[in-house]
Amino acid sequence: MRILLAFLLLIAFPAVAAELPVPPWQSALGRDHPLVGRIWLPAERRFAEPTELSHRLAAADFVLLGEHHDNPDHHRLQAWALAQIIAVGRRPPVAFEMVSPEQAPAMRRHLAAHPGDVDGLEAALDWSNNHWPDWAMYRPIFAEAVQAGMTLRPANLPQNVLHALARSWPLPDVTRHYYRLDQTLDASTAAALAEEIRASHCGQLPEKVVPAMVEVQRARDAAMALAMTEDAPTGAVLIAGAGHTRNDRGVPVQVAALAPGRPIFSLAFIQVADDEADPDQTLPFDAVIFTPRIDDDDPCAGLAEFLKKKREAEEQKEKEKQ
């Protein structure tokens, strides 16, 4: 069956030529790891070649490309994946977690006034004043999309909704319905989301704010799914953190509910660990490309101080508004 599927994909998209754009790797650590550069299909428990992956990307209506935000190799590979879809003549919209609805008008005005001007998007999006990694990392993805004439879409939550959810403020019923927050969340998924949020904050997040953070995560996943499925007859591509693109409780679940029956493909880029030489068969993605890692810094170091300063800054903003 697997051989037949690969054969059918080759027939369907004979024009695709695929070679990963690495090496050379830009990330420094783990370049000699045995998994680096390999493509793993968790559900099938086997490795794949770039050409097969290319065909699978081209065949799916909805493609999710999950990154580690500050790894430049992940963004090069996202641009490569986008190029595979473009190569077969498809031009679906590309939705970015990094772009909010508030930024979208300036982005559209810039592209309308300066068609094809990728570099001008940095200023139009006010990128340097956002919390995302350097624009140079993301430029290759925007360049692929813009040069192919693809529509760029914001995929993050509006700031007013984000702030309300983070503070447990009430939202209108219509807003909760739009972001699918009125959908019942099963206990196991809710527990998994809560634990993921605790772990991502190194256990330093006050327990009382965890439920609100779960709501934020759910709403952000829904916002990304809506950005992909609304007015998208040819499908869409999502650029987002890998935590959002997992098949078990992330954006793919929301996309499947909003666009039932349409093929979805989630590709994640995973940094290798020195003590893990075998691919994980339970990874919640349709495919994984293993890459070197950007650093070995302890993500928990200094987090408590950061969270304290963040809370103080937010409290100060609230006082200034009063």
ROBA-292516 format. One line per 4 residues: number of its first residue (from 1); for each residue x, y, z of N, C-alpha, C, O. Coordinates in pm, whole numbers, plus 50000, padded with zeros to 5 digits. Example, Ala and Ser with C-alpha at 12.3 -4.5 7.8 and 13.67 -1.06 7.14 Angstrom:
1> 51319/49431/50780/51230/49550/50780/51320/49670/50780/51424/49668/50846 ~ 51285/49775/50708/51367/49894/50714/51290/50003/50787/51341/50114/50804
***
This chain:
1> 50083/49880/50000/50000/50000/50000/50087/50126/50000/50058/50220/49926 ~ 50192/50128/50082/50280/50245/50087/50348/50269/49954/50361/50383/49909 ~ 50392/50160/49888/50459/50171/49759/50361/50224/49655/50398/50307/49572 ~ 50234/50175/49660/50133/50221/49566/50106/50369/49584/50094/50443/49486
5> 50094/50416/49711/50069/50557/49738/50182/50643/49682/50156/50744/49616 ~ 50306/50604/49707/50420/50681/49655/50418/50685/49503/50449/50788/49444 ~ 50381/50572/49440/50376/50566/49294/50269/50659/49239/50292/50731/49142 ~ 50150/50657/49303/50041/50743/49258/50077/50891/49271/50040/50972/49186
9> 50148/50925/49378/50191/51064/49395/50289/51105/49288/50285/51218/49240 ~ 50377/51014/49249/50474/51043/49144/50405/51069/49010/50445/51156/48934 ~ 50298/50991/48983/50224/51010/48860/50149/51143/48862/50144/51215/48762 ~ 50090/51174/48979/50007/51295/48989/50088/51422/48974/50040/51520/48917
13> 50212/51422/49025/50294/51543/49022/50433/51512/48967/50532/51517/49040 ~ 50442/51480/48837/50570/51439/48781/50671/51551/48767/50790/51525/48750 ~ 50626/51676/48774/50718/51787/48747/50800/51828/48868/50898/51902/48854 ~ 50761/51783/48986/50829/51827/49108/50969/51767/49116/50986/51646/49101
17> 51067/51851/49140/51204/51805/49165/51242/51856/49303/51234/51976/49330 ~ 51283/51766/49390/51302/51806/49529/51437/51765/49583/51474/51647/49580 ~ 51509/51862/49631/51630/51838/49710/51625/51937/49825/51604/52056/49804 ~ 51645/51889/49945/51645/51980/50058/51756/52083/50044/51864/52051/49995
21> 51731/52208/50085/51829/52315/50067/51941/52313/50170/52007/52414/50191 ~ 51961/52201/50235/52064/52186/50338/52128/52049/50322/52062/51957/50275 ~ 52257/52031/50360/52346/52133/50414/52389/52234/50307/52358/52213/50189 ~ 52460/52342/50342/52515/52368/50476/52407/52411/50575/52311/52479/50540
25> 52426/52368/50699/52334/52405/50806/52379/52536/50869/52498/52563/50880 ~ 52283/52616/50911/52316/52740/50980/52317/52721/51132/52388/52793/51203 ~ 52240/52626/51181/52242/52596/51323/52368/52517/51355/52411/52433/51276 ~ 52428/52544/51470/52563/52497/51495/52572/52359/51559/52670/52287/51536
29> 52473/52320/51639/52490/52204/51726/52418/52080/51672/52302/52086/51629 ~ 52490/51969/51675/52431/51843/51632/52434/51818/51483/52359/51735/51433 ~ 52519/51888/51412/52522/51870/51266/52559/51729/51224/52518/51683/51117 ~ 52635/51660/51305/52678/51523/51272/52585/51416/51329/52614/51297/51319
33> 52476/51457/51388/52381/51362/51445/52325/51273/51333/52298/51323/51224 ~ 52306/51143/51356/52261/51054/51249/52123/51085/51193/52091/51042/51082 ~ 52041/51159/51267/51907/51191/51217/51902/51321/51137/51805/51345/51066 ~ 52004/51403/51147/52000/51534/51083/51984/51521/50932/52056/51447/50865
37> 51887/51596/50881/51861/51596/50738/51769/51485/50691/51736/51478/50573 ~ 51727/51399/50783/51641/51287/50743/51493/51321/50763/51457/51400/50849 ~ 51411/51260/50681/51266/51282/50684/51201/51157/50742/51224/51046/50694 ~ 51119/51176/50844/51057/51064/50914/50906/51076/50904/50849/51183/50924
41> 50841/50964/50872/50695/50956/50868/50649/50876/50991/50649/50753/50986 ~ 50609/50943/51100/50581/50873/51226/50474/50765/51215/50492/50655/51268 ~ 50363/50793/51148/50255/50696/51141/50296/50570/51065/50247/50461/51093 ~ 50387/50587/50969/50431/50473/50888/50561/50412/50938/50606/50309/50889
45> 50621/50478/51037/50743/50429/51100/50853/50402/50998/50916/50296/50999 ~ 50874/50498/50912/50980/50482/50812/51032/50619/50769/50966/50721/50788 ~ 51151/50617/50710/51208/50738/50652/51157/50755/50509/51115/50659/50445 ~ 51162/50877/50461/51120/50908/50324/51226/50992/50256/51310/51054/50322
49> 51222/50994/50125/51311/51079/50047/51244/51213/50020/51122/51224/50025 ~ 51323/51316/49991/51265/51448/49967/51159/51450/49857/51061/51524/49868 ~ 51177/51372/49752/51081/51374/49643/50944/51326/49689/50842/51384/49651 ~ 50940/51220/49769/50812/51173/49820/50747/51278/49908/50627/51302/49898
53> 50824/51341/49995/50770/51447/50080/50716/51561/49994/50610/51616/50024 ~ 50789/51596/49889/50748/51703/49801/50611/51674/49740/50526/51763/49733 ~ 50590/51552/49696/50462/51514/49637/50349/51520/49741/50238/51561/49709 ~ 50378/51481/49862/50275/51484/49966/50237/51627/50001/50120/51657/50025
57> 50334/51715/50004/50306/51856/50028/50217/51912/49917/50122/51986/49944 ~ 50249/51877/49793/50175/51929/49679/50033/51874/49672/49943/51939/49619 ~ 50012/51754/49727/49882/51687/49716/49781/51732/49821/49661/51714/49802 ~ 49827/51791/49931/49736/51828/50041/49672/51964/50016/49737/52055/49963
61> 49546/51978/50053/49481/52108/50045/49540/52204/50148/49572/52319/50119 ~ 49553/52153/50271/49600/52237/50381/49733/52182/50433/49742/52067/50475 ~ 49835/52267/50428/49970/52228/50469/50012/52315/50587/50003/52437/50581 ~ 50057/52250/50693/50103/52321/50812/50251/52295/50830/50295/52180/50833
65> 50329/52401/50842/50474/52391/50851/50518/52441/50988/50526/52562/51012 ~ 50548/52346/51079/50573/52379/51218/50720/52399/51250/50802/52312/51221 ~ 50754/52511/51307/50892/52554/51327/50931/52565/51473/50845/52568/51561 ~ 51060/52571/51498/51119/52624/51621/51157/52767/51584/51244/52786/51499
69> 51095/52866/51644/51096/53002/51592/51234/53057/51561/51252/53125/51460 ~ 51334/53030/51648/51463/53096/51628/51566/53008/51559/51686/53036/51566 ~ 51523/52903/51492/51616/52818/51417/51611/52857/51269/51510/52833/51203 ~ 51716/52918/51215/51713/52964/51076/51695/52851/50976/51637/52872/50869
73> 51744/52731/51007/51727/52619/50915/51580/52582/50897/51540/52537/50790 ~ 51501/52601/51000/51359/52570/50989/51291/52662/50890/51202/52620/50816 ~ 51332/52787/50887/51270/52881/50795/51317/52857/50651/51240/52877/50557 ~ 51439/52814/50634/51485/52776/50500/51407/52656/50449/51372/52649/50332
77> 51380/52561/50539/51305/52443/50500/51157/52474/50477/51093/52412/50392 ~ 51103/52568/50550/50965/52612/50523/50956/52674/50384/50861/52649/50310 ~ 51054/52756/50349/51055/52816/50216/51066/52709/50108/51002/52718/50004 ~ 51147/52606/50135/51159/52494/50041/51025/52423/50025/50984/52394/49913
81> 50958/52396/50136/50828/52328/50130/50728/52409/50050/50652/52355/49971 ~ 50728/52540/50072/50638/52627/49996/50671/52621/49847/50581/52621/49763 ~ 50799/52615/49815/50841/52608/49674/50791/52480/49608/50762/52480/49488 ~ 50781/52371/49683/50731/52245/49626/50585/52258/49585/50543/52202/49484
85> 50508/52331/49662/50367/52354/49629/50355/52445/49509/50272/52423/49421 ~ 50438/52548/49505/50438/52641/49392/50478/52570/49263/50427/52602/49156 ~ 50570/52475/49273/50625/52409/49155/50521/52331/49076/50540/52308/48956 ~ 50412/52290/49140/50308/52216/49067/50194/52308/49025/50087/52261/48985
89> 50216/52439/49034/50119/52535/48984/50015/52580/49085/49921/52650/49048 ~ 50030/52541/49210/49933/52582/49311/49974/52715/49373/50093/52743/49391 ~ 49874/52797/49405/49899/52927/49466/49803/52952/49582/49730/53051/49581 ~ 49801/52865/49681/49710/52888/49795/49758/53004/49880/49877/53038/49876
93> 49671/53067/49956/49716/53173/50047/49809/53115/50153/49804/52997/50186 ~ 49895/53202/50207/49990/53163/50311/49957/53244/50436/49961/53367/50434 ~ 49925/53174/50544/49888/53238/50670/50006/53231/50767/50072/53127/50776 ~ 50032/53339/50837/50147/53349/50926/50101/53373/51071/50028/53467/51099
97> 50147/53286/51161/50124/53310/51303/50185/53443/51344/50135/53508/51436 ~ 50291/53485/51278/50367/53604/51317/50298/53735/51279/50344/53842/51317 ~ 50188/53727/51205/50119/53848/51159/49982/53853/51224/49904/53757/51215 ~ 49952/53965/51289/49823/53983/51355/49727/54056/51262/49770/54119/51166
101> 49597/54049/51289/49502/54123/51207/49529/54274/51205/49501/54341/51106 ~ 49584/54326/51315/49614/54470/51318/49724/54508/51220/49727/54622/51173 ~ 49812/54415/51189/49922/54443/51095/49881/54425/50949/49947/54476/50859 ~ 49774/54351/50927/49736/54313/50790/49710/54431/50697/49756/54428/50583
105> 49638/54537/50741/49613/54648/50647/49741/54712/50594/49751/54741/50475 ~ 49841/54735/50681/49966/54794/50636/50039/54700/50541/50100/54744/50443 ~ 50033/54570/50569/50096/54472/50481/50032/54475/50342/50102/54473/50241 ~ 49900/54480/50338/49829/54481/50210/49853/54610/50134/49871/54609/50012
109> 49853/54724/50207/49879/54853/50141/50016/54854/50078/50034/54901/49965 ~ 50115/54800/50150/50251/54799/50097/50258/54716/49970/50317/54761/49871 ~ 50200/54598/49971/50210/54512/49853/50128/54567/49737/50164/54544/49621 ~ 50020/54638/49766/49942/54700/49659/50020/54815/49594/50016/54833/49472
113> 50090/54891/49678/50166/55004/49627/50300/54962/49568/50353/55028/49478 ~ 50356/54852/49620/50488/54807/49576/50485/54656/49551/50543/54579/49629 ~ 50420/54613/49446/50408/54469/49419/50545/54402/49411/50636/54450/49343 ~ 50559/54292/49480/50684/54217/49475/50793/54267/49567/50900/54207/49572
117> 50768/54375/49641/50872/54431/49729/50871/54358/49863/50800/54396/49956 ~ 50950/54253/49870/50956/54173/49992/51024/54249/50104/50978/54248/50218 ~ 51134/54315/50073/51212/54382/50177/51132/54491/50247/51153/54517/50366 ~ 51042/54556/50174/50961/54660/50236/50861/54609/50337/50806/54686/50415
121> 50837/54477/50335/50744/54419/50432/50795/54429/50574/50717/54436/50669 ~ 50926/54430/50590/50983/54440/50724/50932/54566/50795/50890/54561/50910 ~ 50938/54678/50724/50891/54804/50783/50739/54807/50790/50683/54856/50888 ~ 50672/54756/50687/50526/54758/50685/50468/54680/50802/50365/54717/50858
125> 50535/54572/50839/50489/54490/50950/50545/54536/51084/50513/54479/51189 ~ 50629/54640/51080/50694/54688/51202/50760/54573/51276/50749/54558/51398 ~ 50831/54491/51198/50883/54364/51249/50976/54382/51368/50971/54302/51462 ~ 51060/54482/51366/51160/54499/51471/51098/54526/51607/51162/54505/51710
129> 50973/54572/51609/50907/54602/51736/50817/54489/51783/50742/54504/51880 ~ 50824/54376/51715/50750/54258/51759/50847/54163/51828/50968/54186/51829 ~ 50794/54055/51886/50879/53967/51965/50933/53850/51884/50992/53758/51941 ~ 50915/53851/51753/50961/53740/51671/51110/53753/51640/51164/53863/51646
133> 51176/53642/51605/51319/53650/51569/51342/53740/51448/51248/53787/51385 ~ 51468/53762/51419/51509/53858/51317/51437/53835/51184/51415/53721/51143 ~ 51402/53945/51118/51333/53940/50990/51408/53856/50887/51346/53788/50805 ~ 51540/53860/50890/51619/53787/50791/51587/53638/50791/51596/53573/50687
137> 51549/53584/50906/51514/53442/50911/51386/53413/50834/51375/53311/50766 ~ 51288/53503/50847/51158/53480/50786/51149/53530/50641/51058/53493/50568 ~ 51243/53612/50601/51236/53670/50467/51224/53565/50356/51146/53586/50264 ~ 51299/53451/50361/51287/53354/50251/51145/53301/50231/51105/53273/50118
141> 51069/53287/50340/50932/53237/50328/50844/53342/50261/50771/53312/50167 ~ 50852/53466/50311/50775/53574/50251/50813/53591/50104/50727/53616/50020 ~ 50941/53578/50072/50987/53596/49935/50926/53491/49841/50881/53525/49732 ~ 50925/53366/49883/50865/53261/49801/50719/53293/49771/50673/53283/49657
145> 50646/53333/49876/50504/53358/49860/50477/53481/49773/50395/53478/49682 ~ 50548/53590/49803/50524/53714/49730/50563/53699/49583/50488/53742/49495 ~ 50677/53640/49556/50722/53625/49418/50631/53534/49336/50626/53544/49213 ~ 50561/53444/49405/50468/53355/49335/50328/53416/49324/50238/53357/49264
149> 50309/53535/49382/50179/53600/49375/50076/53542/49470/49956/53550/49444 ~ 50122/53483/49579/50031/53422/49676/49981/53527/49776/50054/53621/49810 ~ 49860/53512/49821/49804/53603/49919/49862/53575/50057/49872/53459/50098 ~ 49901/53680/50128/49951/53667/50265/49838/53698/50362/49764/53796/50345
153> 49825/53614/50465/49717/53633/50561/49770/53638/50703/49866/53569/50737 ~ 49707/53720/50788/49739/53716/50930/49674/53593/50991/49563/53556/50953 ~ 49741/53530/51087/49684/53410/51148/49684/53416/51301/49648/53318/51366 ~ 49723/53528/51357/49722/53538/51503/49590/53599/51550/49511/53647/51469
157> 49568/53597/51679/49448/53656/51737/49455/53809/51734/49564/53865/51743 ~ 49344/53875/51720/49342/54021/51742/49388/54050/51885/49363/53972/51976 ~ 49455/54162/51902/49512/54194/52032/49405/54208/52141/49428/54168/52255 ~ 49289/54263/52106/49187/54281/52210/49133/54147/52259/49102/54132/52377
161> 49121/54050/52169/49075/53917/52210/49183/53848/52292/49153/53786/52394 ~ 49308/53860/52248/49419/53799/52321/49427/53852/52463/49439/53775/52558 ~ 49421/53983/52477/49432/54044/52609/49315/54005/52699/49334/53979/52818 ~ 49195/54001/52643/49078/53964/52723/49089/53821/52773/49061/53794/52890
165> 49130/53730/52686/49143/53590/52726/49253/53573/52831/49236/53500/52929 ~ 49365/53641/52811/49477/53627/52904/49441/53678/53043/49499/53633/53142 ~ 49348/53771/53051/49308/53827/53180/49177/53768/53232/49124/53812/53334 ~ 49125/53668/53160/48998/53603/53197/48882/53701/53196/48787/53684/53272
169> 48889/53803/53111/48777/53895/53096/48670/53829/53010/48703/53748/52923 ~ 48545/53860/53031/48438/53799/52950/48443/53848/52805/48475/53964/52778 ~ 48409/53758/52716/48400/53791/52574/48256/53775/52528/48184/53692/52583 ~ 48213/53852/52430/48077/53833/52377/48059/53689/52327/48155/53627/52280
173> 47938/53639/52337/47911/53502/52293/47948/53482/52147/47997/53376/52108 ~ 47924/53584/52066/47954/53570/51923/48104/53553/51900/48145/53482/51808 ~ 48185/53618/51983/48330/53606/51971/48376/53468/52017/48459/53405/51953 ~ 48322/53422/52127/48356/53289/52176/48316/53183/52075/48388/53084/52056
177> 48203/53201/52010/48159/53105/51910/48251/53108/51788/48287/53003/51734 ~ 48289/53229/51746/48374/53241/51627/48507/53169/51646/48556/53104/51555 ~ 48564/53182/51764/48693/53117/51793/48675/52978/51855/48769/52921/51911 ~ 48555/52926/51845/48524/52788/51882/48550/52758/52029/48576/52644/52067
181> 48543/52862/52112/48563/52843/52255/48438/52789/52324/48442/52752/52441 ~ 48327/52786/52250/48206/52726/52305/48198/52576/52278/48102/52510/52317 ~ 48301/52524/52212/48308/52381/52188/48361/52311/52313/48454/52358/52377 ~ 48300/52198/52347/48343/52124/52466/48480/52062/52441/48503/51998/52339
185> 48570/52082/52536/48704/52026/52528/48710/51904/52618/48682/51914/52738 ~ 48745/51788/52563/48749/51668/52645/48857/51680/52752/48954/51753/52736 ~ 48838/51606/52860/48923/51620/52978/49069/51590/52949/49158/51659/53000 ~ 49096/51489/52868/49235/51452/52841/49307/51559/52761/49424/51588/52785
189> 49235/51617/52663/49296/51725/52584/49319/51848/52670/49424/51913/52660 ~ 49222/51882/52754/49238/51997/52843/49356/51978/52936/49433/52071/52958 ~ 49371/51857/52991/49483/51829/53081/49615/51837/53007/49713/51888/53061 ~ 49618/51786/52883/49742/51789/52805/49782/51932/52771/49900/51967/52777
193> 49684/52015/52735/49713/52155/52707/49765/52227/52829/49862/52303/52821 ~ 49702/52203/52942/49746/52268/53067/49888/52227/53102/49969/52310/53143 ~ 49919/52100/53086/50053/52053/53119/50156/52109/53022/50268/52142/53061 ~ 50118/52120/52896/50208/52179/52796/50240/52324/52832/50355/52368/52819
197> 50140/52397/52877/50161/52537/52914/50249/52547/53039/50337/52632/53046 ~ 50224/52460/53137/50311/52460/53255/50456/52431/53216/50547/52500/53261 ~ 50475/52329/53133/50610/52290/53094/50679/52399/53013/50798/52425/53032 ~ 50606/52463/52923/50666/52567/52839/50706/52689/52920/50789/52770/52876
201> 50647/52703/53039/50685/52813/53130/50767/52760/53248/50780/52827/53351 ~ 50823/52641/53230/50919/52585/53326/50861/52572/53467/50934/52579/53566 ~ 50730/52554/53475/50666/52540/53605/50664/52667/53686/50634/52664/53806 ~ 50695/52781/53624/50703/52907/53697/50581/52996/53675/50576/53109/53723
205> 50485/52944/53602/50364/53021/53578/50268/53001/53695/50245/52887/53735 ~ 50212/53106/53751/50115/53089/53860/50000/52999/53816/49944/53018/53708 ~ 49966/52902/53899/49864/52803/53859/49730/52869/53827/49655/52819/53744 ~ 49701/52981/53892/49572/53046/53870/49555/53099/53728/49443/53121/53684
209> 49666/53121/53655/49654/53175/53520/49655/53065/53414/49633/53094/53296 ~ 49678/52940/53453/49685/52831/53355/49555/52815/53277/49561/52803/53155 ~ 49437/52816/53342/49313/52804/53263/49299/52911/53156/49253/52883/53045 ~ 49338/53034/53189/49330/53141/53089/49426/53116/52974/49393/53142/52858
213> 49544/53065/53005/49641/53035/52900/49594/52922/52810/49623/52921/52690 ~ 49521/52826/52867/49462/52720/52785/49362/52780/52687/49359/52742/52570 ~ 49281/52875/52735/49186/52941/52646/49258/53018/52535/49214/53017/52421 ~ 49368/53083/52570/49446/53155/52469/49497/53058/52362/49488/53085/52243
217> 49551/52945/52407/49603/52847/52312/49494/52796/52220/49513/52787/52099 ~ 49380/52762/52277/49268/52713/52196/49225/52819/52094/49202/52787/51978 ~ 49214/52944/52139/49169/53049/52050/49271/53077/51939/49234/53104/51825 ~ 49398/53071/51974/49501/53093/51872/49499/52982/51768/49512/53009/51649
221> 49481/52858/51812/49469/52748/51717/49349/52770/51625/49358/52748/51504 ~ 49238/52814/51683/49118/52839/51603/49140/52953/51505/49097/52947/51390 ~ 49208/53059/51551/49235/53173/51462/49319/53130/51342/49294/53173/51230 ~ 49417/53045/51367/49501/52996/51257/49421/52908/51162/49437/52917/51041
225> 49335/52824/51218/49252/52738/51133/49155/52821/51050/49132/52791/50932 ~ 49098/52924/51109/49008/53013/51035/49082/53086/50924/49029/53104/50814 ~ 49205/53130/50952/49285/53197/50850/49313/53104/50732/49327/53149/50618 ~ 49321/52974/50760/49349/52877/50654/49224/52839/50575/49232/52813/50455
229> 49109/52835/50640/48991/52776/50577/48891/52877/50522/48816/52843/50430 ~ 48887/52999/50574/48789/53096/50525/48828/53145/50386/48940/53189/50364 ~ 48734/53136/50295/48758/53180/50157/48887/53120/50102/48974/53191/50053 ~ 48897/52988/50112/49018/52920/50067/48983/52797/49983/49006/52684/50026
233> 48926/52818/49865/48886/52704/49782/49002/52618/49736/48983/52500/49705 ~ 49121/52676/49732/49239/52598/49689/49324/52553/49806/49435/52505/49787 ~ 49272/52567/49928/49350/52530/50046/49434/52645/50095/49412/52759/50056 ~ 49531/52615/50181/49617/52718/50238/49739/52654/50302/49743/52534/50326
237> 49838/52739/50329/49961/52699/50399/49971/52780/50526/49941/52900/50526 ~ 50012/52716/50635/50031/52787/50762/50177/52781/50803/50239/52675/50800 ~ 50231/52895/50843/50363/52906/50902/50343/52935/51050/50290/53041/51087 ~ 50385/52841/51136/50356/52856/51279/50452/52771/51361/50524/52688/51307
241> 50451/52794/51490/50529/52710/51581/50478/52567/51578/50359/52543/51560 ~ 50569/52472/51597/50532/52331/51588/50428/52291/51691/50351/52198/51667 ~ 50423/52360/51805/50322/52329/51904/50181/52350/51853/50087/52285/51900 ~ 50164/52441/51758/50032/52467/51701/49998/52370/51588/49881/52352/51555
245> 50098/52307/51527/50072/52228/51407/50062/52079/51433/50057/52000/51339 ~ 50059/52039/51558/50050/51897/51592/49910/51844/51564/49811/51914/51585 ~ 49903/51720/51517/49777/51661/51472/49681/51622/51584/49561/51610/51560 ~ 49733/51603/51705/49647/51550/51810/49560/51655/51878/49449/51624/51921
249> 49609/51781/51888/49528/51882/51955/49555/52024/51905/49516/52120/51971 ~ 49619/52037/51794/49653/52169/51742/49561/52215/51630/49445/52176/51622 ~ 49616/52299/51542/49540/52356/51432/49480/52250/51340/49367/52269/51295 ~ 49549/52139/51310/49488/52039/51221/49352/51989/51270/49263/51962/51188
253> 49333/51978/51401/49204/51935/51454/49096/52037/51420/48985/52002/51382 ~ 49131/52165/51433/49037/52272/51402/49008/52279/51252/48894/52300/51212 ~ 49111/52262/51171/49092/52264/51025/49000/52151/50982/48912/52170/50899 ~ 49021/52032/51039/48937/51917/51004/48790/51943/51038/48701/51897/50967
257> 48765/52017/51145/48628/52048/51183/48567/52154/51092/48448/52149/51061 ~ 48648/52249/51049/48599/52358/50965/48591/52321/50817/48508/52375/50744 ~ 48676/52228/50774/48678/52186/50633/48682/52034/50626/48782/51977/50583 ~ 48575/51968/50669/48576/51822/50678/48600/51754/50544/48546/51793/50440
261> 48683/51650/50550/48708/51570/50432/48820/51617/50343/48862/51546/50252 ~ 48871/51737/50367/48978/51788/50281/49114/51746/50338/49133/51749/50459 ~ 49208/51708/50250/49336/51655/50298/49422/51759/50367/49438/51871/50320 ~ 49478/51719/50481/49562/51803/50565/49697/51734/50580/49703/51612/50596
265> 49804/51812/50576/49938/51755/50593/50019/51845/50684/50038/51963/50655 ~ 50067/51789/50794/50146/51865/50892/50291/51818/50888/50321/51701/50914 ~ 50380/51910/50855/50524/51884/50851/50590/51969/50959/50574/52091/50962 ~ 50665/51903/51047/50735/51975/51154/50885/51961/51138/50935/51862/51085
269> 50955/52062/51185/51101/52063/51183/51147/52051/51329/51117/52137/51412 ~ 51218/51943/51358/51251/51908/51495/51402/51911/51516/51477/51851/51439 ~ 51446/51980/51621/51588/51984/51654/51630/51853/51722/51558/51801/51808 ~ 51745/51802/51684/51792/51675/51741/51848/51698/51881/51893/51806/51917
273> 51842/51590/51959/51905/51587/52091/52017/51484/52088/52001/51378/52028 ~ 52129/51515/52151/52245/51426/52143/52216/51287/52197/52275/51189/52150 ~ 52126/51275/52294/52100/51146/52357/51983/51071/52293/51937/50971/52349 ~ 51934/51118/52179/51824/51051/52111/51863/51024/51966/51866/51115/51883
277> 51894/50897/51937/51939/50860/51803/51831/50793/51720/51847/50776/51599 ~ 51720/50755/51783/51611/50689/51711/51494/50785/51696/51463/50859/51789 ~ 51429/50784/51580/51313/50873/51563/51198/50831/51651/51176/50711/51672 ~ 51125/50927/51701/51011/50901/51788/50891/50863/51703/50847/50941/51618
281> 50838/50745/51725/50726/50698/51646/50593/50759/51689/50491/50739/51623 ~ 50594/50834/51797/50470/50895/51846/50463/51045/51817/50370/51113/51863 ~ 50558/51098/51742/50554/51241/51711/50422/51273/51641/50384/51203/51547 ~ 50351/51378/51685/50215/51405/51637/50210/51486/51508/50139/51587/51500
285> 50284/51443/51407/50288/51511/51279/50283/51407/51167/50313/51289/51190 ~ 50246/51449/51048/50247/51357/50934/50389/51330/50887/50419/51220/50840 ~ 50475/51427/50900/50616/51410/50863/50702/51503/50947/50656/51606/50997 ~ 50828/51464/50963/50924/51542/51041/51055/51548/50965/51098/51448/50907
289> 51118/51665/50965/51256/51677/50917/51341/51713/51038/51315/51812/51106 ~ 51442/51633/51064/51531/51658/51178/51641/51754/51137/51698/51744/51028 ~ 51671/51848/51226/51772/51951/51198/51868/51964/51316/51838/51917/51425 ~ 51982/52028/51293/52065/52066/51408/51987/52163/51498/51883/52215/51458
293> 52038/52186/51617/51972/52278/51709/52051/52408/51718/52173/52411/51696 ~ 51980/52510/51749/52040/52643/51747/52133/52667/51865/52233/52737/51851 ~ 52100/52608/51983/52185/52627/52100/52146/52526/52207/52049/52451/52192 ~ 52221/52525/52314/52191/52441/52430/52156/52526/52552/52169/52480/52665
297> 52113/52648/52527/52079/52736/52638/51961/52679/52716/51870/52618/52659 ~ 51963/52699/52844/51854/52656/52929/51737/52754/52913/51748/52870/52954 ~ 51625/52709/52852/51514/52802/52829/51450/52852/52957/51376/52951/52957 ~ 51478/52783/53068/51417/52823/53195/51501/52926/53270/51453/52991/53363
301> 51627/52939/53228/51714/53033/53298/51663/53177/53280/51643/53224/53168 ~ 51641/53242/53390/51597/53381/53385/51449/53400/53356/51401/53513/53347 ~ 51375/53288/53341/51234/53304/53307/51155/53370/53419/51067/53452/53392 ~ 51186/53337/53543/51112/53396/53656/51126/53548/53655/51028/53620/53674
305> 51249/53596/53632/51271/53741/53628/51198/53804/53510/51142/53913/53521 ~ 51200/53733/53396/51130/53784/53277/50980/53797/53304/50919/53898/53271 ~ 50921/53692/53363/50778/53694/53391/50743/53805/53491/50638/53868/53481 ~ 50832/53826/53587/50808/53932/53684/50807/54069/53616/50718/54151/53640
309> 50906/54092/53530/50914/54221/53460/50795/54240/53367/50744/54350/53351 ~ 50752/54129/53305/50638/54137/53215/50512/54175/53290/50435/54259/53244 ~ 50490/54114/53407/50374/54146/53488/50377/54291/53534/50276/54361/53532 ~ 50496/54336/53575/50509/54475/53620/50480/54573/53507/50416/54676/53528
313> 50527/54540/53386/50502/54628/53272/50354/54633/53237/50302/54739/53204 ~ 50287/54519/53245/50144/54516/53216/50065/54592/53321/49969/54663/53289 ~ 50106/54578/53446/50038/54651/53553/50056/54803/53534/49963/54880/53559 ~ 50173/54843/53491/50199/54984/53468/50114/55038/53354/50063/55150/53361
317> 50098/54959/53250/50014/55001/53138/49870/55019/53180/49802/55112/53138 ~ 49823/54928/53266/49686/54936/53314/49666/55062/53398/49562/55127/53389 ~ 49765/55096/53481/49756/55217/53562/49751/55341/53475/49676/55435/53504 ~ 49831/55342/53368/49835/55459/53278/49704/55478/53207/49668/55590/53172
321> 49629/55369/53183/49501/55379/53114/49392/55435/53206/49294/55491/53159 ~ 49411/55419/53337/49307/55460/53431/49304/55612/53451/49222/55663/53527
***
